[in-house]
Amino acid sequence: MKHTLLIALLITCNSLSFSNSIHAVKDTCFTDDVFIDTDGKPINAHGAGVLYYKGIYYLFGEVKKGNTWLVPKQNWEDFRVPAGGVSCYSSTDLKHWKNRGVVLKSTTNKPGYDLDTSMVIERPKVIYNEHSKKFIMWMHIDKNDYSYSQGGVAISDKPFGPYKYLGSVKPNDQMLRDMTLFKDDDGKAYLIYSSENNNTMHVCLLSNDYLTTTEIYTRILVNKGRESPAIFKNQGKYFLITSGCSGWSPNAASYAVADNIMGPWEERENPCKGENAEVSFFSQGGFVLPVANKPGSFIFMGDRWNKTDLEKSTYLWLPVHITNDKIEIY
């Protein structure tokens, strides 16, 4: 894995055609471009999600900065950097990204506080609530040994923050680890997260203001050991891409399909196709971005983790190819 901040983009002749937002490449399938912001600095937004609001894409992600260290006495390679908060970048074309700064800041010398640098702040996602006119962020909050396993929530009047942290919760007294946030066409919003020691995925309906979880939830992918959920909807069907549980090391993705977000979900094979598909092209997915004003066009967003130097982790964005209720990523 290269120790520079790169984004690998694959475009084929039938790929997404939005203007100048992804570089066309030749028969090599992949190209490495330095993923920098408009100030010429590397973008630092991992485990990211994207909000599209009034013609602007807002990219939110984990700030990975500082020396990587290994948490002792764990049964997996639990590498960490100090929690750096949540960064934000904005773009109108998915190519030129303006740094909006750290919109949810971590704190120091507050042991036990959710946003302390000694904690884990992962996979932030933001959606807009039309009724309250507020921007709502959910994220995975944890201790370094993953014993805390809660969902944190923050709120802002503006998409680019600053966000006010409101606290964290175990939805229905269940673990929340890798997570994503989904707003449906009817305005209802859901948390989708790994639970039960990563053995089962939960889909939980949020309150009308998106600030709290409800008792309405369902258990899916039971005893499958999946994490890193990425969900999207196309032509009335829901698609959920997940990864296996192998720490920071890449593995084979899989996906599931449903007609209702609460299930039942039909499990499918690995959507990644081609060379290195068995390790998801050396990435772990975490979000699927619907391209604005282009129905049926989606981008699979993944992280290429550099587990021993997390600050130098890179990114992978690929088009999602959809045929009826089947998807392929290549």
C-alpha positions, 0 to 999 in steps of 0.5 A: 500500500503506498504511503501517500494519500491517493484515490484509485478511480476505475472508469470503464466505457459504460461507467458514470459520466458526470462532468469532470468528476472522475478521471477516465483511465485506460485499460489498466482499470485503476489509476492513482491520483493524489486526493488533495483539497483546493489548498493542495493538502491531502484530504483526511476523511476516512470511514467517510459519508457524503451529504448532498445539499443544495447543489453541494456535496459535503464529505465527512470523515474521521481525522486520522493523524498522529502515530499509530499504536497497537492496543495491547491484549486484544485478540485482533490487530487493534491499531489506533491513532488518537481520535481526531474528530470529524472533518468536512470537505465540500465540492460541486463536481466531486473533483475539487474539494474545499476543506471546511475544517474539523466540524466536530472536534475531539478534546484532550485530557477528558478521560471517559468523555466520548470525544476525548482523543483516547476514545474512538470516533468512527464512520460519521454520517450526516443527513438533513431533517426538513422539519427541524431544519437541522443537520444531524450527524451520527457516528460510532463512539467507542473505547480502544478495546471496543467495549463501549460500542455506542452511537453518538449524535451531533447537530448543526444549523449548517451542513459544514458545522460546527456540530454540537455533540449531544451524547451517545446511546446503545440502541435498545441496549444493544452494541453499536459498532461499524455503522451507516445512516440512511434517509429514505424517500419518505423522510424516515431515517435509519441507523444500520450497524454491526451489533452483538459482537459483530455477529448480526446487523441491526436496522433501527428506525430513528425518531422524527427529529433523527436525534434518538433511536426508537424501539422499532428495529430488526436483526439481519445477517444473523450470525454472519459476522459482517461489518462496515455497512453501506446502503443505497436504494435504486428503483424501489430496492434496497442494497446493503454492502458489507465486509467481513470481520478481519480487523484492518486487513481487507477481505471479500465484500458481500451484499444483500437485497430487500424490498423493505428496509426492515427486511427480509433481506436476501443475501448475495455474493461478493459484488466486486469482480475482477482481479483482487475482488476477493480482498475488495481491491485491497479496500473496505467499503463504507458508503455508497454515494448516489450521484446527484441528478443521475438516477441509477448512478452510484459510487462505492466509497472505500478505505485502503487502510494502512494499518501500521500507519493509519494517517497514510491510509488511502481511498478507493472509489468505484462505480456501482453497476446495477442490472435489475436487482444485481450489482457489480463493482469493478 
